[in-house]
Amino acid sequence: MADIETAKRNAAIRAVADHFDPSARYIGIGSGTTIVYVVEAITDLKVDTSHINFVPTGYQSRQVIVRAGLTPIAFDSLPRGVLMDVAFDGADEIDEDLNCIKGGGACLYQEKLVATHAKKFICVADHRKLQPRLLTKWPTIPIEVEPLAASTVIEALEDLGSKGPFIREGHISKAGPIKTDQDNFIVDAPFPTLLIPSDLQNSQSNGFKGRGEGGVWEAEALAKEIKAIEGVLSVGLFVGFNGAEAAAWGKRLGGQKPVAAYFGMVDGKVIVRTAKSGNS
């Protein structure tokens, strides 16, 4: 476990060194254990952050910001039309196209709000999260669901090919389902390993379109289908385009995908995967 924590810290230090701008006005801070090291790396720079507002993705990340002596600001207090300069967050799994699964900590809705309202989203993780495809090691897609609709959402997920989707329970079983910061449930939905567009190009002769044939989905297509289910607030698949692509296309908001992902490795090195250049 010590090696894993060291890997997280190394990735965070490198990501902050590459993407923290002391002149920034707004910075998103995600959820999870790796983000603690991101905040630590920012404070270790010993630069003036009094003019920077840090936007948390939930209660836990707000506490991390406050304990570090940084200034938190609620997402809905951002000035209209202003994007965060950067958002740092972790992920449960990341594929070679930088699609992400997020929501293991039940903060996926606010994490997606922050990611899509930042000029760039930087993902920080350890080597276990780096996989060729989503749902390689991470078992399920987290989905935030309005409690009244949980049973009908589960039925719809089964129709899409999920085998045994379930409402996530708290650590103490008698406490009932986990509640998000929005007071919703999390449904965890298992699916077969998700495809990326290159898989469809390589398998055209097999007739795969990535739209559920034999239960097999392309990541972005499945995300859209799940989001369209009545009662679903947010889907823990971060897919589509990234912030740099959004800016190039003249979009008002950022993107769900990171522009770069930093992975701390067991040998102490940090692998950086970007949308265009692969590994470095």
C-alpha positions, 0 to 999 in steps of 0.5 A: 500500500505504501508503494501505491501511495507513493505512486499517487504522490509522484503523479500528483507532483508531476501533474501540478508542476506541469499544469498549475498556473500561479496566475489562475483565478479558478481551479477545480479540485476533485474527489478521492485519495489521489487529490489529497496529494494534488492539494499537497503539491500545490501548497508545497509550491509555496506560492501566493494562492490568495487570489485563487478560488478552488472549486470542490466536487463534493464535501470531502474535497472541500474539506481537503481545500479548507484544511490546506488553507486554500479558499473554496468556492461553490460551483454555483458561485462561479461567474457566469461564462467563466471557465476554471483554468484547470481541474485536477481529479482522479479516476477509477479506470482510464483507457487508451483513448482517455475515456474514464470511469469515475464515481467510485466515491459517489461524487460523479455528478459534481465531478462532471460539472467541474470537468466540463466547466474547466478549460482543461481537466487533468487526471491523476492516478496510480498505475492500477487505473491505466487499462487498455479499455474501460471495465477491464479491472473496474467492475461497474459503471457508477450511475447517479439515480433519483431514488424513486426511479431506481428500480425502473433505471435498473430494468432499463440497464438490464435491457441495455445488457447489464448483468445484475445492476444494483443499488450501492449500499453503505459500509454498514448494511443496515444503514441502507443505500449510499446517498450522494451529496445531491441525496440520490442513489448510486446504481452500479452497472456491470457491462462487458469491456467497453470498446473504443472507435478503433475497435469498431474500425478493426471489427467491421467484418464482424458486424460490430457497431458498438451499440449493444450487439451481444451486450458489447458497447462502445463507451460513448454510445453506452454513456448516451443511452444510459443518460437518456434513461428517465431518472438518471442524473449522471453517468460515471463515463467521462467520454467524448471530447476534452477541453482543448478540443472544445476550445478549438471547436468554439464550444462554450464549455469544456469537455468530459475527458482529460487532456492529459492523465498522469500515472504513478508507476511502481518504479517511481516513474510517472507515465503521462498519457495525452490525447495526441501523443500517447505515453511519455 
